Amino acid sequence: MAMDEQKRQLIEELAAKLNHASEAYYAGLPEEMTDFEWDAMFDRLKKLEEETGYVPEGSPTHTVSTYKESGQREEHEFAALSLAKTKKPEELVKWAEGRDIWLSWKLDGLTLVVTYDNGRLTRVVTRGNGQIGTNITHLAEAINGILPEIEEKGHLVIRGEAVISYEDFEQFRLEAEEDYANPRNLASGSMTLKDPEEVKKRKIRWIPFTLVYTDNDIVSWGDRMDFLAAQGFSPVQREKISVPDYDNITAVIGRWTEEVTSRRNPYPVDGLVICYDDTEYASTGSVTGHHAARAGYAFKWQDETAATKLDHIEWSCAVSTITPVAVFEPVELEGTTVKRASLCNISECERLGIGGKGTGLSVIKANKIIPKVVEVTSREGEFTYPAECPVCGAPTEVFISGVSGTKTLRCTNPGCTAKKLKKFTRFVSKPGTDIDGVSGSTLERFINEGWIRNFADIYRLMEHSEEIAGLDGFGEKSVRNLGNAIARSRTVPDSKMIYALGIPLVGPDVAKRLLSAFSFDELFEKGASVSDEEAFSTIDGIGPEKSAAFVRWCRDPENMQVLRLLKDQVTISETPKAAAGDLCKGLTFVVTGDVHHYRNRNELKAYIESQGGKVTGSVSKSTNYLINNDITSTSGKNQKARTLGIPVISEDEFIERFTAGFAG
């Protein structure tokens, strides 16, 4: 076979692999390769195409995506072209040409194009392949940030990203008892649903990142973002760079990168974006392939890689799957020591070519956060998986997904304690018993060690303090912190305990409604004794379905036994009812950052609502006050409040103005 033909075949194979991976990406299916691998393969394909002059039909270097969504297809009024990418700040400097630029997040979700006419929402369309997308206007009411009406009466086309915060993603996985790869995967998959109520549960937020068209004469991109904010939207966080030289650009990138590595940014991002402030100049650029030359430039972090060797594979049983975790010789990555990385499933192990002890690995921190094995550099021994569950000893089985073909290892015992991991995670969560610092991964390890079988066992963990101190990643200080956290949580408010128990359909709001009619003990005594499953349905906001779910839980002797064991370990306190008043009547507040006088933001929210006020999650023109103890912060909410002329007040000032001597 001639060399040219070999290259031609390789180009077609690379294009096919990238397109197939993109289909999984946009459809919300399990990822077929990491962003690191996709970018490397894309760069290789692009280089080969440039060398040979051969570009196969549908090549990802010349199309946004080959993925074809189901549903009503619609052509975009303005093509949603992608941005050129770089990992070199000096290329951003060159592109900026000394002009005023803006830097913002490259949000990692699903792009939606939203159109308004005469002040009303007229359509919402997915990005699709950049030219044609799918109309999902029927889901608009379920997506936070897409407003049904605005003041502007002209024609408006806005492009934004539908994203799910890390916190909401984990909470949804916990309550839904379903597995998803990451927030982007969940956001993408949610857009294929028909029922808005199902989408609403996912807490998707749409964040505008560019105003594509307006009848108004607004040339400045920054002014366009301010215009969107004045309409009530919450545009992407942004920072202007008026002197875009190397020092200034790298300094800003450094600050924003710290937002990612410190986890202060709540939403998943896979880079940064710069664009010209002069939108007229930006529109004069040429279109090459599927890139608009001056529309913007994406900056992707340079992944720091480290070579190491596999020590062993640890099999961690959680929920319905038994997940392989690579444990390797410690390496330094992004300023931290890393020695473990999830291998996801059997398919991923086979794709990478994982072997046994001594296998050479290349490891990164994906998007500066998640440790990930991206390559096997040398293989030693064979990959094997356990025949028995590491928690309960029951036989394992390999499950092959009928949708994606992904192979996962599962425990065949339906009563395996590990399958209740999400219930344990919910139990210790902040809305639950609030045992600080006890994550799902920590609970998973304790369950795998056999120390946790029911909720009450969590309060007896210090009986294993010496063994815990000997675990990888723990120590005496970790054990002390764990003991202190458990001690602090031995008094639990009644509503939080009800939520923590993991009763189906009973979230924080339902718990409070049940307690509005009965005390904690009365509630469970009645639930266990009534013959009518709809006995609680007359309580405002409960209804037959939630009532039946609560009664069925109480009728289960095992559940009530766990509750009795818990009451031996903790004190369940009655939540004080805030006295109703009108000190906040007719006012809308947004609360951000830490609070010091109130126990948490939820308690502050409850007080405001008891005084006739309203608390929302984002700053808009209807907001009266933003409460933030860091008044000088340059956060997105503070910046937006200042743009809209909304007062930013501290918690002390709120107490002085809107309470009758609250002492905390």
matplotlib code that plots the C-alpha trace (Angstrom):
import matplotlib.pyplot as plt

x = [0.0, 1.4, 2.3, -0.3, -3.0, -1.9, -2.3, -5.6, -6.9, -5.5, -7.1, -10.5, -10.1, -9.2, -12.1, -14.5, -13.3, -13.6, -17.0, -18.2, -16.8, -18.6, -21.9, -21.6, -20.5, -23.5, -26.0, -25.2, -23.8, -20.7, -17.6, -15.5, -12.3, -11.1, -10.9, -7.1, -7.3, -9.8, -7.7, -4.6, -6.3, -7.9, -4.5, -3.0, -5.9, -5.6, -1.8, -2.3, -5.0, -2.7, 0.2, -1.8, -4.5, -7.1, -10.1, -12.7, -16.4, -17.7, -14.3, -14.5, -11.9, -14.5, -17.8, -19.0, -20.5, -21.8, -24.3, -27.9, -30.4, -34.0, -36.9, -38.0, -35.0, -34.6, -31.9, -30.1, -30.7, -27.0, -24.6, -23.1, -19.5, -16.8, -13.7, -10.1, -8.3, -4.8, -2.9, -0.4, -1.0, 1.3, -1.1, -3.9, -1.7, -1.1, -4.8, -5.8, -3.8, -3.6, -7.4, -9.7, -10.7, -12.9, -12.1, -14.8, -15.4, -15.6, -18.5, -18.7, -22.4, -24.7, -25.1, -28.7, -29.7, -32.6, -34.7, -37.1, -39.6, -41.8, -40.6, -41.6, -39.6, -40.2, -37.8, -35.0, -32.8, -29.9, -26.6, -26.7, -24.2, -23.9, -26.2, -29.2, -30.4, -33.4, -36.2, -36.7, -38.8, -41.2, -38.4, -37.7, -39.8, -37.7, -34.3, -33.2, -32.1, -34.3, -36.9, -40.4, -40.6, -38.2, -38.6, -36.8, -39.4, -37.1, -35.6, -33.0, -30.9, -28.8, -26.3, -25.6, -24.6, -26.9, -24.9, -25.3, -23.2, -21.0, -23.1, -26.5, -25.1, -24.0, -27.4, -29.3, -27.3, -27.9, -31.7, -32.3, -30.1, -28.8, -25.3, -24.0, -20.4, -20.3, -22.5, -22.1, -23.2, -26.4, -27.1, -26.8, -28.9, -31.6, -32.2, -33.6, -36.4, -40.0, -41.3, -40.3, -40.9, -38.2, -35.8, -36.6, -35.3, -31.8, -31.5, -30.0, -29.0, -28.6, -25.8, -25.7, -22.2, -22.9, -25.6, -25.7, -28.2, -30.2, -32.0, -30.3, -27.0, -24.8, -21.3, -19.4, -19.5, -19.2, -22.2, -24.1, -23.5, -24.7, -27.7, -28.6, -28.1, -30.5, -33.1, -32.8, -30.4, -27.3, -24.5, -21.2, -18.6, -16.2, -13.2, -12.0, -8.4, -7.7, -3.9, -3.8, 0.0, 1.6, 2.0, -1.7, -3.2, -1.1, -1.9, -5.7, -5.4, -3.6, -6.3, -9.1, -7.3, -7.1, -10.9, -11.0, -8.3, -9.7, -13.2, -14.6, -16.2, -19.4, -19.8, -17.8, -15.5, -13.0, -11.1, -11.4, -12.6, -11.4, -13.3, -13.0, -15.0, -15.6, -18.3, -18.3, -14.6, -15.1, -17.7, -15.3, -13.2, -13.1, -14.6, -12.2, -13.7, -16.0, -14.1, -14.9, -11.4, -12.4, -15.4, -13.3, -10.4, -10.6, -7.8, -7.4, -5.1, -1.9, -2.4, 0.5, 1.4, 3.3, 4.7, 4.2, 3.7, 0.6, 0.8, -2.7, -6.3, -8.7, -12.3, -14.7, -18.3, -20.9, -24.6, -25.0, -21.4, -18.0, -15.6, -11.9, -9.5, -5.9, -3.5, 0.0, 3.3, 2.7, 3.4, 3.2, 0.5, -0.7, 0.9, -0.6, 0.4, -1.7, -1.7, -5.2, -7.4, -10.8, -10.7, -14.5, -15.4, -14.1, -14.5, -12.2, -9.6, -9.7, -9.5, -6.5, -4.9, -4.5, -2.4, -1.1, 1.4, 4.2, 2.2, 3.5, 0.9, 0.6, -1.6, -3.1, -5.5, -8.3, -9.3, -7.0, -9.2, -9.8, -6.9, -7.1, -5.1, -4.8, -2.3, -0.7, 3.0, 4.0, 2.1, 3.0, 0.8, -2.9, -6.0, -8.4, -11.5, -12.8, -15.3, -16.8, -18.1, -15.4, -18.2, -20.6, -18.8, -21.6, -20.8, -20.1, -21.3, -20.3, -23.2, -23.1, -25.3, -27.7, -27.4, -23.6, -22.2, -20.2, -19.0, -19.4, -18.9, -21.8, -22.6, -25.5, -26.7, -29.6, -29.2, -25.4, -24.7, -22.6, -25.7, -27.0, -24.0, -26.1, -28.5, -25.5, -24.1, -27.5, -27.6, -24.3, -24.9, -25.4, -29.2, -29.1, -27.1, -24.3, -21.3, -18.7, -15.8, -17.4, -17.7, -19.2, -15.8, -14.9, -18.1, -17.5, -14.1, -15.7, -18.4, -15.9, -14.0, -17.2, -17.5, -20.9, -24.0, -26.7, -27.0, -26.3, -22.9, -21.7, -21.8, -19.8, -16.9, -14.5, -14.5, -12.3, -10.1, -6.8, -7.7, -9.0, -5.7, -3.8, -5.8, -4.2, -4.9, -5.8, -3.8, -4.3, -5.3, -8.0, -9.3, -9.5, -11.4, -13.8, -14.4, -15.1, -17.5, -19.4, -19.6, -20.9, -23.7, -25.1, -27.8, -29.9, -32.9, -36.0, -36.5, -32.9, -33.2, -36.3, -34.5, -31.4, -33.4, -33.7, -37.5, -38.7, -40.3, -39.5, -37.1, -36.4, -39.6, -41.8, -40.1, -41.0, -44.6, -45.0, -43.6, -46.0, -48.7, -47.0, -44.0, -41.2, -42.2, -46.0, -45.2, -43.4, -45.8, -48.8, -46.9, -46.3, -49.8, -52.3, -54.1, -54.7, -51.6, -53.1, -53.4, -51.0, -52.4, -54.5, -51.3, -50.7, -48.2, -48.1, -50.8, -51.5, -48.3, -45.9, -48.1, -48.1, -44.3, -43.9, -46.4, -44.8, -41.4, -42.7, -44.4, -41.0, -39.8, -36.2, -36.5, -38.1, -35.4, -32.7, -34.6, -34.6, -30.8, -30.3, -32.2, -29.8, -26.9, -28.3, -30.6, -33.3, -34.2, -37.4, -36.7, -37.7, -40.5, -39.7, -42.3, -44.2, -43.9, -43.5, -40.0, -39.0, -42.4, -42.3, -38.5, -36.3, -32.9, -30.0, -27.7, -24.1, -21.0, -20.6, -22.9, -21.7, -24.8, -27.2, -26.3, -26.4, -27.9, -31.0, -31.8, -31.4, -33.6, -36.3, -36.2, -36.6, -39.5, -41.2, -41.0, -42.8, -39.6, -38.4, -35.0, -33.8, -30.6, -29.4, -29.2, -31.6, -33.3, -36.0, -33.5, -33.6, -30.6, -27.6, -26.4, -22.6, -20.3, -17.5, -18.8, -15.6, -15.6, -15.2, -17.5, -20.0, -23.0, -21.3, -20.3, -23.8, -25.4, -23.2, -24.0, -27.7, -27.4, -28.5, -27.2, -24.7, -25.1, -23.3, -25.1, -24.6, -26.3, -29.2, -29.7, -29.6, -32.2, -34.5, -34.6, -35.9, -32.7, -31.8, -28.8, -27.8]
y = [0.0, 3.4, 5.9, 8.4, 5.7, 4.9, 8.5, 8.8, 5.7, 7.1, 10.5, 8.8, 6.6, 9.6, 11.6, 8.7, 8.2, 11.9, 12.1, 9.0, 10.4, 13.7, 11.9, 10.4, 13.8, 15.7, 12.9, 12.7, 9.1, 7.9, 9.6, 7.6, 9.6, 12.4, 16.0, 15.6, 12.6, 14.3, 17.5, 15.5, 13.4, 16.5, 18.2, 15.1, 14.9, 18.6, 18.3, 15.3, 17.1, 20.1, 17.9, 16.0, 18.5, 15.7, 16.5, 13.8, 14.7, 15.4, 15.9, 17.4, 20.0, 21.5, 20.8, 21.7, 18.2, 15.3, 14.5, 14.5, 15.1, 13.7, 16.1, 19.1, 20.3, 24.1, 26.1, 28.7, 32.3, 32.9, 29.9, 28.8, 28.4, 27.2, 29.0, 28.3, 26.9, 27.4, 26.5, 29.3, 32.7, 34.3, 33.3, 35.1, 38.2, 38.0, 37.5, 40.5, 42.9, 45.4, 45.9, 45.9, 42.3, 40.5, 37.2, 34.8, 31.2, 28.5, 26.8, 23.0, 22.2, 22.4, 25.5, 26.8, 29.7, 31.7, 34.1, 36.9, 39.0, 41.8, 41.1, 37.4, 34.2, 32.7, 29.8, 27.8, 25.7, 23.5, 24.2, 20.9, 20.9, 24.7, 25.2, 23.2, 22.4, 20.9, 23.1, 22.5, 25.6, 23.3, 22.8, 26.5, 26.8, 24.1, 25.8, 28.5, 31.7, 31.5, 34.3, 34.0, 37.8, 40.8, 44.6, 44.8, 44.7, 44.2, 41.0, 39.5, 36.4, 35.2, 32.3, 30.7, 27.5, 25.2, 24.0, 22.2, 23.1, 20.4, 20.7, 20.3, 17.5, 15.5, 16.2, 15.0, 11.8, 11.3, 11.8, 10.2, 7.2, 7.3, 7.3, 10.0, 10.6, 14.4, 17.5, 18.1, 14.6, 15.1, 18.5, 17.2, 14.1, 16.3, 18.2, 15.0, 14.6, 15.5, 16.3, 19.7, 18.5, 15.8, 18.5, 20.8, 18.3, 18.6, 22.3, 23.3, 27.0, 28.8, 31.4, 33.8, 34.2, 36.4, 38.6, 37.4, 40.0, 43.0, 45.8, 48.3, 49.9, 48.4, 47.9, 47.1, 43.4, 44.6, 46.9, 44.1, 41.9, 44.8, 45.2, 41.5, 42.0, 44.9, 42.7, 40.3, 37.7, 36.5, 36.6, 34.8, 36.1, 38.4, 40.7, 43.4, 43.6, 47.0, 46.4, 42.8, 42.3, 39.1, 40.1, 41.3, 38.3, 35.7, 37.5, 37.3, 33.7, 32.9, 34.5, 32.7, 29.4, 29.7, 30.0, 26.5, 24.8, 26.1, 25.0, 28.5, 28.5, 26.4, 25.4, 23.0, 24.8, 23.5, 26.6, 30.4, 32.5, 35.9, 38.1, 41.7, 44.4, 45.9, 43.5, 45.3, 44.5, 41.0, 40.4, 41.3, 38.2, 35.4, 31.9, 29.1, 25.6, 25.9, 28.7, 32.4, 34.0, 37.1, 35.8, 34.7, 32.6, 29.7, 29.1, 25.5, 24.7, 22.9, 19.5, 18.7, 15.0, 12.7, 9.2, 6.6, 2.9, 1.0, -0.6, -2.3, -1.8, -1.2, -2.3, 0.1, -1.0, 1.8, 1.8, -0.6, -0.8, -1.9, 0.7, 0.1, 2.6, 2.8, 3.1, 4.1, 5.4, 9.0, 11.9, 15.7, 17.3, 20.9, 21.4, 18.4, 14.8, 12.3, 8.5, 7.4, 7.8, 6.2, 3.9, 4.2, 0.8, -2.4, -0.9, 2.0, -0.5, -2.5, 0.7, 1.9, -1.5, -1.6, -4.5, -5.5, -4.2, -2.3, -1.2, 2.2, 5.0, 8.6, 10.7, 14.2, 16.3, 16.9, 20.5, 21.1, 19.1, 15.4, 12.9, 10.7, 8.0, 9.0, 6.4, 3.1, 3.5, -0.1, -3.1, -5.7, -8.7, -9.0, -7.1, -9.1, -8.3, -9.8, -12.7, -11.6, -8.3, -6.7, -5.6, -8.5, -11.4, -12.1, -13.2, -10.4, -10.1, -8.1, -5.9, -4.5, -1.4, -1.9, 1.9, 2.5, -1.1, -0.1, -2.9, -2.5, -4.8, -5.3, -7.1, -9.6, -9.1, -6.6, -6.1, -5.2, -2.3, -0.6, -0.2, 2.2, 4.6, 7.5, 7.2, 7.4, 10.4, 12.1, 11.3, 13.2, 16.0, 19.7, 19.5, 16.3, 15.7, 18.0, 15.9, 18.2, 16.7, 13.3, 12.9, 10.1, 8.7, 8.6, 6.8, 4.4, 3.4, 2.9, 0.8, -1.2, -1.8, -3.1, -0.3, 1.1, -1.0, 1.5, 5.2, 4.7, 3.1, 6.5, 7.8, 4.8, 5.3, 6.5, 2.9, 2.3, 5.4, 3.5, 1.6, 4.8, 6.6, 3.8, 4.2, 5.8, 9.5, 9.6, 10.2, 11.3, 14.8, 13.4, 11.2, 14.1, 16.2, 13.3, 12.9, 16.6, 16.6, 13.7, 15.3, 18.5, 16.7, 14.8, 17.4, 17.4, 19.6, 17.6, 18.7, 17.9, 14.4, 13.6, 14.6, 12.7, 9.4, 9.3, 8.8, 8.7, 11.9, 13.7, 16.6, 19.5, 21.4, 18.3, 17.6, 21.1, 20.8, 17.5, 19.1, 22.1, 19.6, 17.1, 16.9, 14.6, 11.7, 12.2, 12.1, 8.7, 7.2, 8.0, 7.0, 3.5, 3.0, 4.5, 2.2, 4.9, 5.7, 9.1, 10.1, 13.1, 14.2, 17.0, 18.8, 21.7, 20.8, 17.0, 15.2, 11.5, 10.4, 12.0, 10.8, 7.2, 7.3, 8.5, 5.9, 3.0, 4.0, 4.1, 0.7, -1.0, -2.5, -2.2, 1.5, 2.1, 0.0, 2.2, 5.3, 3.9, 3.2, 6.7, 8.2, 6.4, 8.3, 11.8, 14.4, 15.5, 19.1, 20.9, 23.6, 27.0, 28.5, 32.1, 34.5, 35.9, 39.6, 42.1, 43.6, 42.3, 42.6, 43.2, 43.0, 40.5, 39.4, 37.4, 35.8, 34.8, 33.8, 32.7, 33.9, 34.4, 35.2, 32.8, 29.1, 28.9, 30.7, 28.5, 29.9, 33.4, 32.6, 31.2, 34.4, 36.6, 34.6, 34.7, 38.5, 38.6, 38.8, 36.7, 35.1, 34.3, 32.6, 35.3, 39.1, 40.7, 44.1, 42.9, 42.3, 44.9, 43.8, 41.5, 40.2, 39.4, 39.8, 40.4, 43.7, 44.5, 41.2, 41.2, 38.1, 38.0, 38.7, 41.8, 43.1, 42.6, 44.3, 47.3, 47.4, 47.5, 49.9, 47.3, 47.8, 45.2, 44.9, 42.9, 40.5, 43.0, 45.7, 43.4, 42.6, 46.3, 47.2, 44.2, 42.5, 43.3, 42.6, 39.2, 38.0, 34.9]
z = [0.0, -1.0, 1.7, 0.4, 0.6, 4.1, 5.1, 3.4, 5.3, 8.6, 8.1, 7.5, 10.6, 12.8, 11.4, 12.1, 15.6, 16.5, 15.0, 16.9, 20.1, 19.4, 18.9, 22.4, 23.8, 22.4, 23.0, 26.7, 26.4, 28.3, 26.9, 24.5, 25.0, 27.3, 26.2, 26.3, 23.9, 21.6, 21.3, 20.6, 18.0, 16.4, 16.2, 14.6, 12.0, 11.2, 10.7, 8.3, 6.4, 5.9, 4.8, 2.3, 1.2, 1.7, 3.9, 4.0, 3.9, 7.4, 8.9, 12.4, 11.3, 9.0, 10.8, 14.3, 14.9, 12.9, 15.7, 14.4, 17.2, 17.2, 17.3, 15.2, 13.2, 12.5, 10.7, 12.8, 11.8, 12.5, 12.1, 15.5, 14.4, 16.8, 18.0, 17.2, 20.2, 21.7, 24.8, 24.3, 25.9, 23.3, 20.5, 22.4, 22.5, 18.8, 18.0, 20.2, 18.0, 20.9, 20.9, 23.9, 24.6, 27.1, 28.9, 30.0, 30.9, 28.3, 30.0, 29.6, 28.9, 25.9, 23.7, 23.3, 21.0, 22.4, 20.4, 21.6, 19.6, 20.9, 24.4, 24.4, 24.1, 20.6, 20.3, 21.9, 19.6, 20.4, 18.6, 16.7, 13.9, 14.0, 11.0, 12.1, 15.6, 17.4, 18.7, 22.4, 23.2, 25.2, 27.8, 28.3, 31.4, 33.1, 32.4, 34.9, 33.2, 30.1, 30.7, 29.3, 28.8, 28.7, 28.4, 25.0, 22.2, 19.3, 17.7, 20.0, 19.4, 22.3, 22.5, 25.9, 27.6, 29.5, 32.5, 35.8, 38.8, 40.4, 43.6, 41.8, 39.7, 42.8, 44.5, 41.5, 41.3, 45.0, 44.9, 41.5, 42.3, 38.7, 37.3, 35.0, 33.8, 34.6, 34.7, 30.9, 30.2, 32.3, 30.8, 27.2, 27.9, 29.5, 26.3, 24.7, 27.3, 26.5, 30.0, 31.4, 35.0, 34.5, 33.1, 36.0, 38.5, 36.9, 37.9, 34.6, 34.3, 31.0, 31.0, 28.0, 26.6, 23.6, 22.1, 18.5, 17.2, 18.5, 16.7, 19.0, 17.9, 20.6, 19.2, 22.4, 23.5, 27.1, 26.7, 25.1, 28.2, 30.4, 28.1, 28.7, 32.4, 32.4, 30.8, 33.7, 32.3, 34.1, 31.5, 31.8, 34.2, 32.4, 32.7, 30.4, 29.3, 27.8, 27.3, 26.1, 26.3, 27.5, 31.1, 31.5, 29.7, 31.6, 34.9, 34.2, 33.1, 36.3, 38.5, 36.6, 36.7, 40.5, 40.5, 38.9, 40.9, 44.2, 43.2, 43.7, 40.3, 40.7, 37.1, 35.0, 32.5, 29.9, 29.3, 28.7, 25.9, 24.7, 22.3, 20.9, 22.6, 19.1, 17.7, 14.3, 13.9, 15.1, 12.4, 9.6, 10.1, 7.5, 8.0, 7.6, 7.8, 10.8, 12.5, 12.4, 12.5, 14.7, 16.5, 19.5, 20.6, 23.1, 25.6, 26.8, 29.7, 29.0, 30.6, 32.9, 32.4, 34.6, 34.1, 36.8, 37.3, 38.4, 41.8, 41.8, 40.8, 43.7, 43.1, 44.8, 45.1, 45.0, 44.1, 41.1, 39.8, 41.1, 39.8, 39.1, 40.6, 39.5, 42.5, 41.3, 42.4, 43.7, 41.2, 41.5, 39.3, 39.3, 42.7, 44.5, 45.0, 43.1, 43.4, 42.5, 39.5, 38.5, 35.5, 35.2, 34.0, 32.3, 28.8, 29.7, 31.1, 27.9, 25.7, 27.6, 27.6, 31.4, 32.7, 36.1, 38.6, 37.0, 33.9, 32.8, 32.9, 31.8, 34.1, 34.0, 36.0, 33.5, 33.4, 36.4, 38.7, 38.0, 38.1, 34.9, 33.3, 29.6, 28.3, 29.0, 28.0, 28.8, 29.8, 32.5, 33.2, 32.5, 33.5, 35.6, 37.6, 40.8, 40.8, 44.1, 45.4, 47.7, 50.1, 50.5, 48.8, 46.4, 42.8, 40.3, 36.7, 33.7, 32.5, 28.9, 28.3, 25.4, 24.6, 24.6, 24.8, 27.9, 30.1, 33.9, 36.8, 39.1, 42.4, 42.0, 45.6, 45.7, 49.4, 49.2, 51.6, 48.9, 46.8, 49.4, 49.0, 47.7, 50.6, 53.0, 51.1, 51.3, 55.0, 55.8, 53.2, 54.2, 53.8, 55.9, 59.1, 57.8, 58.8, 57.4, 55.4, 54.9, 51.2, 49.1, 48.3, 52.0, 52.8, 50.0, 51.5, 55.0, 53.5, 51.6, 54.8, 56.4, 59.0, 57.8, 57.4, 58.5, 59.3, 63.0, 62.2, 61.0, 64.6, 65.7, 63.3, 66.0, 67.2, 64.2, 64.6, 64.6, 61.4, 59.7, 60.5, 58.7, 55.4, 52.4, 52.4, 56.1, 59.3, 62.9, 61.9, 59.5, 62.3, 64.7, 62.1, 61.5, 65.2, 65.6, 62.6, 64.0, 67.4, 66.0, 64.1, 67.1, 67.4, 64.2, 63.4, 62.8, 59.2, 58.3, 59.8, 57.8, 54.6, 55.7, 56.0, 52.3, 52.2, 48.6, 47.3, 50.7, 50.1, 52.4, 51.5, 52.0, 55.4, 56.5, 55.4, 57.3, 60.4, 60.1, 61.1, 63.4, 65.7, 64.6, 66.9, 66.1, 62.4, 62.4, 65.0, 62.8, 59.6, 61.0, 62.3, 59.8, 57.4, 54.8, 52.7, 51.9, 55.6, 55.1, 51.7, 53.3, 54.4, 52.0, 49.3, 50.2, 48.1, 47.8, 46.1, 48.7, 51.5, 50.3, 49.9, 53.5, 54.9, 53.0, 54.4, 58.0, 57.6, 56.8, 60.2, 59.1, 58.5, 61.9, 63.5, 61.9, 63.2, 66.7, 66.5, 65.3, 68.2, 70.5, 68.8, 68.2, 69.6, 67.2, 67.9, 66.9, 64.2, 65.7, 63.7, 62.6, 63.8, 60.8, 60.0, 57.3, 57.8, 54.3, 52.6, 48.9, 48.7, 46.7, 48.0, 46.6, 49.2, 48.3, 50.1, 53.7, 56.5, 60.1, 62.3, 60.8, 60.8, 57.1, 54.0, 54.3, 57.7, 56.5, 53.5, 55.9, 57.9, 54.8, 53.6, 57.0, 56.8, 53.5, 51.4, 48.5, 47.9, 44.4, 43.1, 40.6, 40.5, 38.1, 37.7, 40.1, 42.9, 45.7, 47.7, 47.3, 50.7, 50.6, 53.6, 51.1, 49.7, 47.8, 46.0, 42.2, 41.9, 39.0, 41.3, 42.9, 39.4, 38.1, 41.2, 40.7, 37.0, 37.8, 40.7, 43.3, 46.8, 48.1, 51.8, 54.5, 56.9, 59.7, 57.7, 56.8, 60.5, 61.4, 58.7, 58.4, 61.8, 65.2, 67.0, 65.7, 67.6, 65.6]

ax = plt.figure().add_subplot(projection="3d")
ax.plot(x, y, z, "-o")
ax.set_aspect("equal")
plt.show()
